[in-house]
Amino acid sequence: MLQCNKVVTMEQLGVVQSSQMTAELCLSNKRRKVIPSSATVDLPDEIMLEVLLRLPIKSILRFQAVCRTWAALLSSEEFCSLHMALTQVKPSPPKLLFISLKQTLTYYICNAATRSVTRLPPCQDVPYATAGLGFDARTKMYKVVRFFQGKCHEKEAFKCEIYTLGGEGGDRWRPVSGGVPFRFHKFASSAIRNAVQNKMPPAFVDGFLHWLINPLLFVNMPRAGIISFSVTKETFSWIRSPPFVASEVHLVELNGHLCMVRDLRKVLPAGSMLEIWKVEDYSVGDWSLNHKIDLSGHLSRDFLEPQVVKVMGSLGNNNSSQRIVIATSKHKVFAYDPLSETIESIRSIVGIHKSHQNEPSDIRFSLFRESLVPVHKTKEELALSSPLAKAAKEILLRLPAKCALNCKLVSKDWLRLIRTENFVHEYFLSKSMNKRPKIMLVGKGTGKLDFCCIPLNKWVLEASDEGKLLDRKVVCSKPCHGLNLVSIEDKDYLYNPCIGFSRIYWNKGLHMHQMRKLSVDCFQPENHLFGVGNKSVGLGFDPLIQEHVIVEIFSHVKNYETREYYFTCWMWNCNYRQAQQLPPPPLPVNDMPPAYSEGMLYWMSEPRLGQSHKRAIVSFNIATKIFGLIPCPSCIAVWSSRSPCHAYVVELEGALCAVLANSVSNELDVWKWEHGQWDRAYTIYLKSWPDYSLGVNIVVPLAIDPTDGGILLSTGTKLGLYNPLKRSIDKSFALDQMPLFTHKQQASCKSVDSHSAPWKPYVGRYGSLAQCSSTSYGKNLSHSGDQSEELNRMDGKLFPLVPMLYEESLVHYPGPAKLRILQ
């Protein structure tokens, strides 16, 4: 037997025992055996259980891998109950949890100590909803209570639903028996809106979930300050208001008592005080002032700048060692000592995503205590984690989007799998590993369809009727997390060309312009194919709520002679279809499409309007809804009416790029914004290519080929692949003419020398172009005069097809539920 001289003791595994209880572990090539020494004594099961109960949770989770017996013991409900009872006698200090992202209308239960998480079943989609987690001391079960405002057509104005973790009722939300009493409706409306708008979850204390009532939403001062819900009895009650107007306050649990924290930074002249009030008697609503926290110490700046300062809880088991934990919206955490009245910094989160850095009102910290409480996976999660479901998922991830979507008809299990957000996200990540651009053409639709998308290779080879020229101007965005935006003058289409999903959003700016009859300084939009109407609209993605948004900047007034302008800005939430008016951008923007990158939208400013004669880039943080400015490279910032050079922004390889089009030298200078500075990325030379002349065209770089660095260019009427090494356009494709094919020409396509054609299909790079090239369709796609009779020329009412880069995905947003009326 092959032996190992290494001795592993119980002390090394986290268990402290005497030296007489060590055992030598001998390793073999088959299995691990324990050879007891003469000094080894077997511990009784009772003592071993007591030892295991006193271990840290991290060690308990590791010991589950020792053997099946220990795995069954350490994961049993009995052991979990004993461990929880022991921790309540000698509680460990709470730990700090930082939450990076959140999902809208999706609830998760997690145990940060065991790193277990489960997603709760879907619930009704409503604009205003708040939820909290409570513990039923009678049934020893955890309950999630969801308090929300019903929809306008429903009979009940306010509803309350409960989900019991591991309950016998199954994986469903059940309504509270009796509903929300009518006498609580005014309180419920204020409490729900206050929780949603100020991001204040309820506080769980003494078996009740407590929501704060905002008195500013009432005409007269309400008697109630808090609405409470008994997790055990499942009934509502209320608590009297404190002896002050409860504004700029929040609820917190401190040492088992319900407390209200009053933020006086904006009230007092000094502006540096927090008051903590405690409820002495729930029945009569007696309040007492427990703490006054002076924030004007050496850390005063850390409390004056953040918009939100909240008390999270307390540390310590007795009054002498108690510390009050305070967090700010600047992602800093502090500890206050009530005895010495001092504040010290204990945590600061740095290097987080840019969308979190200036978040105005969100505290992303939470306190938690370590426990072994299971999260109770739902039946759906258990079914999706089976070997058969995992095999089905691997198959579906390898299918095209349309085929994967059609597989919903195979079985209910496959339907359940494909509908899950996790699968949609994994499918998108799987397909995104291939960075090569994919191209479709947007043409005129047939029948009730406004538009039709067709792969470029199909349109070229088959001369399909699906690719008819457009009868209106259309602009397509680049893909953003699996979706595109197709825009016309009065509306925008959120579109997934892979599965045919589309949703319409009407332009708010145009509607307001027509309603107010704003006709002052009317102007004609720029005559190019990259702008539509008097708007500049972009598609972005909010990393906090994990949803798409549409940001529209509409120009009501543009006067290049007087430099006067008037813009409005609107933002659509793509899931709710709710539009929110935003403050206008700090500078006027030009009519080129914006660029999206990492939670930000960017526009190039218009130097012909406003007070500034220099260009700058207008940025918009989608999460915080705040505009900003980024200086342009010096060669782009300078603008002169004598030698105007067009400038705009694009996204290339995931980075923001600024492009300067020099019409004199016929060169495109592309600058990339990385690490807070500009670097010249590319120079595109177009002097030898008249079809791409910057004097008569706007040429936009669409994408970079990750294999050989080729740059895909578009003029709106031409699509070409630029070779930066040769400084030439290797392939060119006309979008304003229909290729005419016969079956005979297609059959003889393979026998023609591809070098004789001006456009060589590039299916190896883009997966969207034809498999072969021919002289016949090469001539059809050129602008040579001898082939003019073979082309389908545009007339004044037709527009070229629009190239659309897309990402293969299953992303979509569910439509509104259909209201069914029983006859």
LOGU-49981 format. One record per residue (C-alpha): residue in one letter; x, y, z. Coordinates in pm, whole numbers, plus 50000, padded with zeros to 5 digits. Example, Ala and Ser with C-alpha at 12.3 -4.5 7.8 and 13.67 -1.06 7.14 Angstrom:
REM residues 2
A512304955050780 S513674989450714 
This chain:
REM residues 823
M500005000050000 L501225034849910 Q501315055450226 C501525092550288 N503505107450573 K501175137250603 V499215137750928 V495855155750923 T494465163851265 M491055175551371 E492575208851471 Q493465214551105 L489855207651008 G488515232851253 V487745209751549 V489755214551867 Q490445183052073 S493195168152287 S496315151952151 Q495085117552257 M492295119652000 T494365123251683 A494265098251402 E496625092951113 L495075093550767 C496725070750512 L496135076750142 S495985049049887 N495325048749516 K491825034949573 R490265050749878 R491115069050196 K491285047750508 V491605057750869 I494105037151067 P493365042651434 S496305045951664 S496485031252009 A495735065452161 T492615071751951 V489265071852129 D485925071051942 L483735100352041 P480105093652128 D477585106751879 E476235131952133 I479655147852184 M480385148051811 L477045165151752 E477875191852009 V481235197351840 L479655200951497 L477025225251626 R479765248951743 L481625249751413 P481465279351175 I478985274850895 K481785274350640 S483305243950813 I479905226950841 L479375230550467 R482825215750400 F482205186450636 Q479155176250432 A481645161950183 V483225138250441 C480715110350396 R477075104350319 T476175100650686 W477595134650771 A476005149850460 A472575137250567 L473105148350927 L474425183050856 S471725190750599 S468805177550807 E466095200150949 E466815187451301 F470465198451284 C469425231751135 S466945237651420 L469535228551685 H472095251451523 M469625280351510 A468655275251877 L472325275951977 T473035307651778 Q470085324951945 V471585317752287 K475025329752180 P474375350651870 S477245358851641 P477645394751521 P475805402251197 K477775405150878 L477535429550590 L476145420250249 F476545441649937 I473935436249665 S475165445349318 L472025441749105 K468325437849144 Q465495424848930 T462155441548883 L459115419948962 T461385390549040 Y461925380149400 Y464745358649530 I465355343049870 C469005338149954 N471115325750243 A474365345050218 A476115321450461 T475395289650263 R475315308449929 S471975292649845 V469395311349644 T465975303749505 R463745323749277 L460135327249384 P457295319849142 P456175347948910 C453645372649046 Q451235398048904 D452875425948704 V451945458948869 P453665493048881 Y453655496749261 A454575467149481 T456655461549794 A457595429249969 G459205417850292 L460375385550456 G458985374850792 F459035344651024 D455905327951157 A456745317751514 R453695295151536 T454335273951225 K458135279151223 M457885288950857 Y459275318250662 K456785339150466 V457225364850190 V454515391450210 R453815411749895 F451795443649935 F450725460749612 Q448245483049438 G445875465649199 K445175476248843 C442475501048756 H440045475548611 E440245452448912 K437705452249191 E440235452949475 A442255485049485 F444955470549713 K446065434749755 C448295414149978 E449755380349881 I451845355350075 Y454355329449963 T455365303650226 L458825288550181 G458515250650177 G454805253050252 E452215226750170 G450345250949944 G452845245449666 D454725270249451 R452145297749437 W451235331249585 R448015330349787 P445895360549876 V445425370150237 S442075358850371 G439895389450403 G442115410450179 V443105445650273 P440325461850483 F438805492950331 R439715514550633 F443405508150554 H443235518350186 K444505554050233 F447315541850454 A448115513950210 S448375537849915 S450805560450100 A452865531650240 I453235513649906 R454205544849712 N456645555649981 A458295521349980 V458625520749601 Q459715556649544 N462205557849833 K463255521249803 M462315513150163 P461475476450232 P459385469250542 A461045462950877 F460335429651048 V460035432851427 D458145411751685 G456385390651422 F455145420851225 L456165436750897 H456035474650928 W455635499250640 L456135536550686 I453275559950595 N454325592350427 P452225620750575 L453125644150289 L450785624250065 F447785634550278 V445915667450292 N445455664650668 M447975649550909 P447075612450948 R446855596651291 A448685565751169 G452425566651108 I453025529651036 I450895502150883 S451735467651021 F451025432150908 S451055402351146 V452895373750977 T451245348551212 K447635361051218 E447845376250866 T445955407450971 F446605444650938 S446955470951210 W448465505451248 I450675524951489 R450275561351583 S452565587751436 P455525600351639 P455385635651790 F456735651751473 V456025652451100 A457425619250979 S459255631750671 E462865622550589 V462525591850813 H462925554250780 L462245523450994 V464835499851138 E465055471751394 L467495478051682 N467925451651955 G464495437151885 H462695470651895 L461005489951616 C462735523451572 M462295553451346 V465355572351225 R464865609351160 D467315625850919 L467745662251020 R470605670850785 K468305692050568 V466215705850855 L468585718951118 P470775749251043 A473895728651110 G472455699950908 S474355672551088 M472055652251311 L470275618751315 E467615610751576 I466545575251663 W463055571551817 K461815538851966 V458255525952000 E457555519552367 D453965507352335 Y452395495852009 S448805498752134 V448945535352236 G451785546052007 D454215559252266 W457565570252125 S460785578952308 L463985595252181 N466845570352232 H469815584552042 K471025617051891 I473875610851649 D476005641251573 L477465638451222 S479605669851237 G482835651851331 H485915645051121 L483795623550889 S481175650750830 R481885652850458 D480965616150419 F477495624150555 L476845657950395 E477385647450031 P475235615650007 Q471585620849930 V470555591850156 V471915581250496 K470285551150665 V470715531950987 M471005495050896 G470995478951241 S473265472951536 L476305452251631 G477055438051976 N475105418352233 N475035442952523 N474915480152581 S478635483152646 S479655468252313 Q476735479652098 R477505497551773 I474935513151539 V475645506551169 I475065535650929 A475265533150547 T475165559850278 S474205560549911 K477905566449838 H478435529749931 K480185536450260 V479405520450598 F480135534850943 A479795523451306 Y478535546951580 D479405540651946 P476595554552169 L478855555252477 S481775574552332 E479605591752069 T482225585351801 I481885573951440 E484365552451255 S484435539850897 I484205502050862 R483655496150490 S483815514150157 I482995497449827 V485225509749544 G485615498949184 I481925492049132 H480055496348806 K479685532348690 S475885529948704 H476055525349083 Q478495553249159 N476085582649150 E472925564349242 P470795590449417 S468655570849663 D469635534549683 I471375517449975 R472825484749853 F473965471250191 S472205447250422 L473045430450754 F472675392950790 R473375366251051 E474865332950958 S472495303250973 L471845269850804 V468225277550720 P467415262350379 V465965284250107 H463575256549992 K463915253249617 T460665254949424 K459375224649239 E460165241748910 E463795247349014 L464125211249125 A462705199248793 L465055221848595 S468065209048791 S467445172548697 P469935155048464 L467305152648190 A466595190048206 K470305198148198 A470745176347888 A467785193347720 K469275227447800 E472595218247640 I470735207747325 L468665239647311 L471695262047363 R473145248747039 L470045255046826 P469235286646629 A466875310246808 K463865302246591 C464335264746636 A464865268247011 L461675288447037 N459695262646840 C460895235647082 K458405249147334 L455905226347164 V457865194847250 S456685191747609 K455635211647914 D459065206548067 W460785221647763 L458245249947761 R458985257148128 L462725256248061 I462675279447760 R460505304947941 T462875309048235 E464955340748251 N468055320548336 F467815300748012 V467215332247804 H470275347947966 E472445316747918 Y471325313947554 F472315350047491 L475725345147654 S476295313047459 K475545329547125 S477505360947219 M480735341247235 N480895344746856 K481815381446816 R481505381746438 P478745405446326 K475535391346183 I473635411345923 M470005413245818 L468315437445581 V465155456145680 G462765460545387 K459125467545324 G456745442845483 T453855424745325 G450275423745445 K449895436645800 L453645436545862 D455235471145857 F458735457445798 C460395425445693 C463845412845792 I465755389645563 P469305375845590 L471605392445343 N472675360145173 K469055350045111 W468245383944960 V471285383044731 L470995347144606 E467225343544583 A466205379144492 S463405373444739 D460285395044740 E460745397645117 G463445423745057 K461465450844878 L462705486344896 L461215507745172 D458515533745115 R459605554245419 K462835563745592 V463915538345853 V466805538746100 C468005507646287 S470045507646605 K472895484046680 P471955453946894 C471665460147266 H471445429247489 G469655409247221 L467215435647090 N467235462646820 L465335494946776 V463725501746437 S462655538346412 I460415557646177 E459255593746211 D456365589046455 K457175556846641 D459815531446732 Y459735493646720 L461545472946983 Y462495442746775 N464085408446794 P464605397046434 C465465361546543 I462065353146692 G459875380246535 F459115398446861 S458145435146821 R456565462047035 I455565497546935 Y456435529247128 W454895561847007 N457085592647014 K456175615347304 G458095645047168 L456225645146838 H452895641447018 M453685671247245 H454865691246943 Q451575685146766 M449445691247075 R451105724547154 K451265734046786 L454885744546813 S455525759846473 V458145786046561 D461365783046364 C460255752546173 F463055735045994 Q463695705445770 P465605675745911 E469055667645774 N468865649945439 H470765617845517 L469745582145584 F470945579545947 G468375602946098 V464615601746091 G462285630646170 N463195656746430 K464385631846688 S467465613246801 V466485581046976 G468645554247133 L468165519747281 G469935512347609 F469955487647895 D469515495848263 P471995473948457 L470125478948783 I466675466848684 Q468015445448396 E465605459948140 H465825479047813 V465005515947791 I464395539547499 V465675575247530 E464255600647285 I465535636147236 F463095655947022 S464015689546866 H461065713646856 V463075744146750 K466345746646558 N467505779546417 Y471055778246285 E471075815746216 T470095827346565 R471505795546730 E468235791146920 Y466925756447002 Y464365738647215 F464705701547298 T462665677747513 C463745643847642 W461675612847723 M462615578347848 W460525547047797 N460745516848025 C460385489047770 N458765464348008 Y456075486848154 R455625509247848 Q455785539148080 A457255571747953 Q459025595948185 Q459975631348086 L463555640248174 P465385673448190 P466805683447851 P470465675847776 P473045702047879 L473965708447513 P471995705047189 V472725672347010 N473045665646639 D470645642946454 M472975613046422 P471995582146626 P473485578746974 A475895551347079 Y475335527547371 S478075512547588 E477985497847941 G474845514148074 M475505547747905 L474115565247596 Y476225590847409 W475385618547160 M477615642846971 S476675678947043 E475605703246770 P478095732646753 R475775752846529 L473305757546816 G473585772747159 Q476355793647311 S479205768947266 H480975767346929 K482905736247029 R481855700247012 A481425678347319 I479885644447384 V476645643647583 S476485613047807 F473425598447980 N473645574348273 I470595551948232 A470555539648593 T470765574048753 K468985592948472 I471665619948480 F473225637948182 G476905646148167 L479565659147928 I482755643347795 P485285665547615 C486075655647255 P489585651147117 S491005685047026 C490795678246651 I487065670446683 A486155696846940 V487195725546712 W484455735246466 S484455761946196 S481685772045959 R484285777445686 S485515741645686 P482775720745843 C483705684545908 H480965660846016 A481415643746353 Y479405617346537 V479725589246790 V479635551646733 E480215520546940 L482995497446820 E484165466347007 G482125476747310 A483835510847346 L482695546347278 C484275560746963 A484235595946817 V484455598746438 L485595629146240 A484785628845867 N487265650545676 S485635656945338 V488785673845199 S491165644745248 N488385618545235 E489515602945563 L487685590545869 D489515595746198 V488225572246468 W489115579646832 K488395555047115 W487525565047472 E489275541847720 H490365546648080 G489215582748080 Q491245594147778 W491095594947399 D493385574147176 R493415573346797 A492105539046700 Y491745539246318 T492185560746012 I490045550245717 Y491245562345376 L488435565945121 K490005588544856 S490175560544597 W486565550044646 P484095575244498 D481035555844614 Y482215562744970 S483235598844915 L482795619645229 G481885649845017 V478525634944921 N478055607245181 I477995601945554 V480035570345609 V479485552345940 P481705524146074 L479305497146193 A481515469346327 I485025454946344 D485815419646228 P487545403446528 T489545379646307 D491335402346059 G490335437546170 G488115444945870 I485795474645921 L482195472845805 L481125506345654 S477715519545557 T476675550245361 G472975542045379 T473025531345014 K476245511145021 L477565484245253 G481285476745226 L484135459345404 Y487245480945444 N490655464145467 P492865485945692 L496055468445579 K495465473745207 R493565506345263 S490945493645023 I487305483345017 D487465446644931 K483735441244900 S480875464844825 F477145460044817 A474395483344691 L471305486044911 D469225508544684 Q468885483444399 M467205449544374 P469335420544243 L467635402643953 F468305365343941 T467105336243743 H467365300443860 K469795294243575 Q472065322243693 Q471995308544046 A472795273443922 S475825286043727 C476995307344014 K479685283144131 S481415281643793 V482145319043773 D485435333843887 S484725353044206 H487505378144139 S485475393043853 A482785405444091 P483075438044285 W481325422144586 K482635389944732 P480215374744984 Y481715371845329 V479795343645494 G482875330945669 R483075363245866 Y479515374945900 G477425343945848 S474905364645656 L476175367845300 A476025344945002 Q478065313544959 C479265322944611 S479785352944386 S479065357844018 T479595382743743 S475875384943686 Y474835397244028 G478075415644068 K477095437543776 N473585441143906 L474885455044232 S477265479644068 H476465514443944 S477965510243599 G475995526643321 D475915496643089 Q473915476943344 S471395503743430 E468545486443250 E468965455043465 L468585473143798 N465485480943998 R466105518044036 M464545538344317 D462075565444243 G461455595444464 K459205576044703 L461515546544769 F464355542945020 P467165517445031 L467135486945250 V468625492445593 P471405469445719 M470805457946074 L473425441346289 Y471765417446531 E472535393446814 E471005358946822 S468845357747132 L465475348247277 V465025381447457 H461525395647452 Y459005412447681 P455655396147749 G452585413747620 P449735425547842 A447355399147966 K444165397247766 L441045406347959 R438485378647925 I434835386147997 L432585356748066 Q429285358347884 
